[in-house]
């Protein structure tokens, strides 16, 4: 469909990253089938050679490191675009899934998670790539920047909506309104 960026979840090996690049990029970088009538090709009006070059150059490819197995392979994954198949732009650490891997659900700030982020940052720096991850709050953001993370996201849209709704509920509760308690699944 001509997307401008793809995040590939749970990439656990350099080979997996290579296969993803083969499907995302056109020759000579990959083996994507030709589709040049979508919006990214000006609906078929862009000259073919220009489109192929632009599609390969401008499609952001992010591989997500979300498992301890993948973290052990961070150096090899980061080398994919340099050594064999150009195309991976960013390694994005998913701390929530990463924390689940060793049995630490919800502990996104755990030292094991931070250690993985540090290893991925080093692999990215050594290979001219960018490391990304979510910042959980301003102090956490500062820590990540100091560690070398260069692409940071904030809360999900869902989390922002829930936070906003709770703030509004609390503001109206101060006026005496009552609300149904939130349900706990525990």
BANU-441345 format. One record per residue: x, y negated, z negated of N, C-alpha, C, CB in turn. Coordinates in steps of 0.001 Angstrom, whole numbers, padded with zeros to 6 digits, always signed. Last residue first. Glycine has a CB too. Example, Ala and Ser with C-alpha at 12.3 -4.5 7.8 and 13.67 -1.06 7.14 Angstrom:
<nodes>
+012850+002250-007080+013670+001060-007140+012900-000030-007870+014084+000598-005725;+013190+005690-007800+012300+004500-007800+013200+003300-007800+011308+004473-009046;
</nodes>
This chain:
<nodes>
-007881+008358-039616-007086+009185-040526-007897+009816-041530-006048+008419-041184;-009137+006599-038094-009167+007974-037598-008421+008909-038548-008557+008050-036189;-011284+004073-039284-009981+004714-039347-010122+006132-038845-009405+004687-040784;-013054+001291-038038-012993+002705-038376-011566+003191-038364-013836+003527-037416;-013521-001866-039517-012905-001061-038473-012828+000379-038944-011500-001597-038105;-016731-002844-040828-015309-002506-041001-014804-001698-039807-015091-001710-042315;-018735-005374-039458-018595-003938-039675-017105-003639-039834-019225-003110-038490;-018673-008512-041129-018498-007687-039943-018374-006232-040358-017261-008134-039132;-020095-011610-042146-019591-010272-042447-019578-009449-041169-020452-009580-043541;-019365-015056-042735-019901-013999-041884-019294-012659-042292-019618-014297-040388;-018088-017016-044185-019087-016202-044856-019714-015123-043996-020146-017069-045372;-016007-018269-043058-017243-019044-043144-018373-018247-043793-017667-019504-041759;-014091-016341-042915-013844-017438-043855-015078-018313-044034-012672-018289-043379;-015028-014923-040781-015241-014345-042110-015021-015405-043181-014298-013140-042343;-014059-016432-038703-015482-016514-039000-015812-015895-040355-016282-015829-037908;-011344-015700-038857-011719-017122-038945-013202-017264-039297-011414-017852-037607;-011478-012942-038477-011023-013460-039764-011410-014924-039942-009512-013300-039892;-012358-012889-035803-013175-012277-036852-012790-012859-038205-013007-010735-036856;-010123-014083-034568-011439-014752-034517-012362-014203-035614-012099-014560-033114;-008203-012117-035128-008014-013488-035620-009344-014246-035620-006969-014237-034753;-009302-009945-033737-009166-009873-035197-008978-011268-035794-007978-008965-035585;-009087-010886-031110-010402-010603-031686-010344-010548-033210-010948-009286-031139;-006263-011048-030874-007106-012244-030755-008486-012047-031372-007256-012631-029296;-005578-008349-031158-005042-009347-032090-005892-010616-032068-003576-009682-031739;-006935-007301-028932-007292-006855-030282-006817-007872-031314-006685-005463-030578;-005537-008638-026844-006982-008811-027026-007402-008429-028439-007758-007970-026000;-002941-007661-027243-003198-009098-027358-004683-009376-027553-002686-009835-026117;-003321-004934-026741-002883-005356-028068-003165-006843-028270-001380-005062-028264;-004028-005052-023987-004969-004521-024974-004616-005024-026370-004973-002980-024947;-001713-006009-022835-002912-006843-022782-003945-006363-023793-003512-006839-021367;+001054-005345-025069+000172-005004-023952-001021-005944-023958-000295-003522-024036;+003577-007731-026091+002509-006757-026324+001750-006462-025044+001548-007264-027395;+006248-008364-023817+005564-008601-025081+004510-007509-025228+004920-010043-025139;+009477-007475-022500+008034-007627-022388+007475-007877-023785+007377-006366-021730;+012556-008459-021117+011746-008182-022305+010274-008377-021985+012165-009089-023484;+015635-007927-019924+014253-007994-019465+013389-007560-020639+014006-007090-018187;+018078-007606-021125+017876-008801-020303+016463-008937-019753+018843-008794-019166;+019860-006631-023973+018650-006422-023176+018361-007716-022428+017428-005997-024076;+021989-007070-025699+022239-007080-024260+021039-006778-023387+023289-006115-023952;+021752-007514-028388+022267-006200-027982+022532-006117-026481+021286-005109-028386;+020542-010009-028414+021911-009891-028926+022550-008559-028527+021919-010035-030451;+018031-009197-027515+018843-010092-026686+020304-010001-027110+018337-011554-026791;+017242-007678-029756+017393-007040-028445+018248-007895-027504+016014-006787-027816;+017130-009677-031749+018016-008525-031901+018295-007877-030543+017399-007496-032869;+015101-011296-030678+016454-011837-030862+017470-010706-030986+016513-012746-032112;+012935-009469-030842+013365-010005-029549+014793-010530-029637+012415-011123-029081;+012671-009227-033585+013054-008053-032810+013570-008483-031437+011859-007080-032663;+011760-011809-034119+013026-011341-034699+013560-010117-033949+012839-011002-036192;+009248-011896-032565+010401-012756-032279+011739-012281-032870+010116-014122-032787;+008316-008451-031856+008028-009749-032455+009292-010591-032269+007615-009621-033994;+008989-006476-030030+007829-006271-030887+007394-007520-031635+008119-005190-031866;+009719-006278-026679+010081-006962-027922+008836-006938-028806+010590-008452-027659;+010252-003449-024554+009350-004383-025233+009983-005000-026483+008060-003671-025612;+013020-003605-022196+012264-002920-023251+011290-003919-023866+013219-002319-024346;+015669-003165-019768+014464-003798-020279+013827-002961-021365+013473-004038-019160;+018736-003828-018240+018016-003014-019225+016817-003818-019707+018947-002602-020431;+019934-003901-014928+019290-004618-016021+018621-003605-016936+018259-005656-015487;+023193-003148-013512+021742-003036-013601+021242-003811-014809+021308-001556-013687;+025928-002704-013188+025291-003859-012574+023780-003800-012548+025785-004016-011200;+027063-000663-014612+026649-000380-013245+025879-001518-012586+025814+000851-013227;+027590-001429-017171+028686-000797-016428+028356-000612-014955+029024+000545-017041;+025065-002302-017970+026147-003278-017801+027290-002697-016970+026673-003735-019171;+023756+000202-018143+023324-000820-017181+024435-001820-016919+022073-001549-017691;+025152+001443-020223+025107+002079-018897+024718+001062-017832+024113+003263-018892;+024586-000379-022309+025978-000152-021867+026025+000460-020470+026717+000768-022861;+021770-000075-022476+022366-001384-022153+023783-001193-021633+022370-002317-023397;+021668+002603-023281+021138+002239-021964+021678+000876-021540+019589+002223-021982;+022792+002383-025833+023433+003233-024816+022960+002869-023414+023143+004717-025095;+020904+000680-027082+022309+000260-026935+023015+001073-025848+023060+000410-028276;+018641+002323-027019+018631+001041-026299+020064+000568-026073+017822-000034-027086;+019535+004361-028718+019263+004656-027304+019269+003365-026492+017901+005388-027144;+019661+002909-031120+020878+003512-030562+020698+003840-029081+021253+004785-031342;+016979+002316-031518+017910+001220-031235+019213+001752-030650+018196+000413-032512;+016106+004908-032105+015571+004207-030935+016520+003077-030544+014143+003651-031223;+017498+005432-034458+017693+006312-033291+017212+005637-032010+016949+007648-033490;+016513+003400-036214+017899+003364-035731+018169+004279-034531+018823+003741-036850;+013210+002266-035293+014067+003253-035948+015489+003175-035373+013484+004686-035773;+011282+000732-034215+012481+000032-034694+013481+000987-035362+012082-001068-035679;+009157+002400-033685+009866+001813-032541+011133+001061-032936+008947+000877-031800;+007560+004552-034927+008770+003937-035492+009671+003384-034385+009548+004964-036344;+005432+005971-033873+005198+004615-034338+006424+003896-034866+004181+004637-035384;+006779+009126-034722+005700+008367-034097+005511+006992-034736+004405+009151-034177;+009218+010773-034563+009141+009511-035316+008017+008637-034777+010484+008750-035247;+010120+013056-033173+009168+013179-034274+009081+011952-035158+009525+014349-035109;+011760+012515-031027+012363+013197-032185+011422+013311-033382+013612+012466-032610;+009601+011456-029290+010471+012558-028890+011147+013252-030074+011522+012051-027940;+008446+009147-030298+007715+010414-030404+008638+011610-030192+006570+010453-029389;+010274+007205-029564+010146+007527-030985+009382+008837-031191+009440+006385-031726;+009755+007132-026812+011072+007553-027279+011020+007948-028753+012103+006433-027063;+007219+006044-026753+007399+007438-026348+008729+007978-026842+007309+007572-024827;+008013+003489-027751+006940+004261-028390+007061+005743-028034+005552+003720-027965;+010081+002451-026104+010353+002844-027484+009255+003672-028138+010585+001632-028296;+011259+002875-023091+009924+002912-023687+010028+003371-025128+008981+003841-022888;+013532+000987-021334+013379+001897-022471+011968+001763-023027+014438+001602-023577;+014259+000849-018029+013350+000293-019027+013139+001330-020122+011990-000126-018383;+016595-000106-015791+016256+000989-016684+015460+000371-017826+017544+001757-017204;+016339-001404-012474+016260-001581-013922+016013-000251-014603+015155-002577-014288;+016713-000699-009803+017037-002054-010236+017134-002190-011746+016011-003012-009716;+017665+001691-007519+017186+001501-008888+017653+000131-009367+017701+002640-009842;+018997+001483-004943+017576+001232-005107+017062+001065-006516+016857+002298-004501;+021174+003754-003246+020858+002410-003723+019355+002267-003948+021354+001347-002722;+022321+006708-004085+021120+006190-003441+020823+004798-003970+019915+007130-003674;+025130+006983-005086+024476+007829-004102+023318+007168-003372+023990+009054-004760;+026409+005056-006719+027150+006208-006224+026461+006928-005072+027379+007170-007339;+024468+003043-007220+025834+002714-006835+026472+003900-006129+026666+002304-008064;+022020+004109-007988+022049+003181-006865+023457+002854-006384+021350+001917-007243;+022938+005975-010109+022268+006408-008888+022368+005371-007770+020814+006707-009178;+023919+005078-012511+024847+005164-011391+024167+005517-010086+025907+006170-011686;+021827+005318-014289+022234+003976-013886+023151+004007-012676+022922+003268-015036;+021842+008090-014640+020701+007448-013999+021100+006068-013500+019508+007349-014972;+024272+008476-015985+024080+009060-014662+022917+008401-013931+023843+010563-014774;+023743+007082-018390+024862+006691-017525+024659+007217-016112+026194+007208-018094;+021504+008493-019454+021388+007094-019045+022516+006657-018114+021366+006202-020265;+021173+011022-020453+021536+010907-019042+021579+009458-018558+020561+011692-018198;+020257+010713-022972+021559+011356-022830+022079+011234-021407+021473+012824-023231;+017747+009739-022389+018746+008828-022952+020139+009412-022826+018436+008525-024419;+016397+012016-021588+016728+011000-020595+017807+010068-021106+015491+010204-020214;+016097+013294-024043+016808+013976-022963+017253+012969-021907+015919+015065-022326;+014499+011525-025448+015897+011674-025857+016716+012368-024776+015989+012459-027167;+012505+009481-023283+012740+010749-023954+014207+010813-024367+012360+011952-023036;+012243+007327-021657+011251+007491-022714+011415+008778-023505+009882+007446-022126;+013095+005117-019400+013782+006044-020295+012895+006169-021528+015252+005548-020667;+011950+004496-016175+011668+004391-017604+012360+005513-018373+010154+004428-017858;+013146+002527-013565+013014+003876-014119+012888+003747-015629+014234+004787-013725;+011921+000379-011186+012274+000478-012598+012093+001925-013017+011405-000483-013482;+012380-001407-008342+012238-000041-008838+012796+000013-010256+012969+000985-007904;+010940-003778-006248+011589-003550-007541+011316-002121-007998+011091-004573-008605;+011403-004529-003020+010616-003630-003855+011414-003301-005116+010239-002331-003078;+013099-006002-001394+012206-006718-002310+011311-005823-003160+011350-007643-001533;+014618-004393+000319+015278-005388-000533+014384-005913-001646+015751-006542+000304;+012728-002783+001648+013812-002164+000875+014438-003147-000098+014882-001613+001809;+011126-004768+002796+010526-003764+001904+011605-003106+001051+009759-002689+002720;+012980-006148+004412+012330-006825+003281+011748-005818+002288+011219-007761+003786;+013623-004126+006291+014673-004737+005463+014053-005384+004217+015473-005795+006282;+011096-003663+007413+011840-002573+006775+012922-003114+005850+012466-001660+007834;+010460-006255+008462+009655-005631+007415+010429-004546+006670+008387-005043+008013;+012420-006559+010423+012354-007513+009304+011564-006915+008142+011708-008848+009758;+011727-004482+012134+013042-004482+011504+013067-005406+010290+014114-004903+012510;+009044-005308+012924+009315-004068+012208+010654-004080+011482+009274-002913+013163;+007755-008565+012325+008576-007666+013138+009054-006475+012310+009781-008422+013728;+004471-008807+011009+005899-009008+010773+006679-008075+011697+006269-008750+009271;+001866-007967+011410+002369-009052+012256+003861-009315+012079+001606-010315+011966;+000794-006144+009653+001290-005650+010936+001860-006715+011846+000206-004957+011645;+000179-007762+007430-000859-006978+008095-000468-006579+009512-002152-007757+008126;+002631-008589+006423+001745-009560+007077+000713-008851+007947+002563-010550+007929;+003551-006542+004941+004065-006650+006315+003231-007634+007123+004070-005270+007006;+002118-006598+002600+003559-006855+002505+004224-006966+003875+004230-005754+001703;-000483-005866+003435-000180-007269+003127+001311-007555+003088-000794-007652+001805;+000016-003342+006029-000524-003864+004778-000073-005302+004551-000096-002982+003600;+001162-002074+008122-000008-002903+008418-000668-003443+007152-001021-002103+009222;+003220-000145+008057+003544-001570+008187+002350-002417+008598+004651-001752+009192;+004566+002577+007051+003237+001974+006907+003459+000466+006933+002499+002444+005566;+006525+005415+007396+006240+004067+007866+004776+003702+007674+006618+003930+009327;+007643+007160+004468+006965+007138+005749+006583+005708+006108+005722+008044+005723;+010870+007124+002989+009466+006724+002946+008881+006712+004357+009313+005335+002285;+013428+007913+002386+012720+008634+003442+011226+008316+003418+012940+010144+003295;+016124+005545+001880+015231+006614+001456+014574+007270+002648+014175+006084+000502;+017967+003878+003131+018040+004086+001685+017219+005279+001212+017577+002847+000969;+017718+003224+005799+018629+004309+005469+018697+004611+003973+019996+003982+005974;+014372+004427+005354+015737+004665+005801+016445+003319+006065+015742+005552+007080;+012603+002881+002536+012710+003297+003935+014157+003639+004269+012187+002190+004878;+011794+003995-000799+012559+003176+000148+012537+003783+001550+014008+003019-000332;+010297+005904-002205+009946+004484-002301+010587+003648-001201+010356+003941-003651;+011344+008433-001952+009928+008239-001606+009541+006762-001554+009041+008962-002613;+013989+008110-002798+013722+008654-001460+012292+008396-001020+014002+010150-001433;+013576+007308-005436+014076+006332-004460+013814+006826-003042+015588+006073-004667;+012786+009795-006526+011868+008652-006526+012290+007616-005489+011809+008009-007923;+015122+011295-006206+013901+011698-005482+012895+010562-005437+013261+012934-006141;+016817+009885-007969+017127+009975-006535+015888+010318-005725+018218+011023-006285;+015544+010391-010423+015629+009017-009928+015921+009004-008432+016712+008233-010689;+016005+013150-010557+014627+012655-010526+014615+011229-009974+013985+012701-011948;+018816+013096-010733+018159+013737-009584+016713+013275-009449+018208+015266-009722;+019258+011951-013185+019654+011208-011994+018973+011799-010765+021191+011223-011823;+016441+012485-015390+017710+012857-014764+017998+011962-013567+017690+014331-014331;+014034+011690-016387+014920+012419-017290+016247+012814-016665+014234+013640-017780;+011629+009336-016546+012734+009774-015693+013773+010405-016607+013347+008576-014856;+009053+008435-017539+009694+009669-017993+010745+010207-017016+008645+010722-018225;+007676+006515-014780+007755+006961-016172+008531+008261-016348+006372+007132-016725;+008661+003950-012816+008569+005400-012762+008738+005937-014183+009642+006003-011790;+007196+001175-011575+007822+001691-012786+007578+003195-012795+007252+000996-014091;+007587-000875-008744+007133+000399-009288+007913+000725-010540+007279+001525-008255;+006591-003644-006773+007368-003069-007851+006737-001801-008365+007525-004059-008971;+004997-004406-004708+006270-005109-004869+007129-004552-005989+006017-006560-005121;+003279-002199-002422+003491-002768-003749+004866-003423-003845+003343-001686-004825;+002169-001122-000086+003021-002297-000027+003222-002963-001369+002456-003276+000924;+000818+001210+000000+000000+000000+000000+000853-001261+000000-000925-000005-001202;
</nodes>
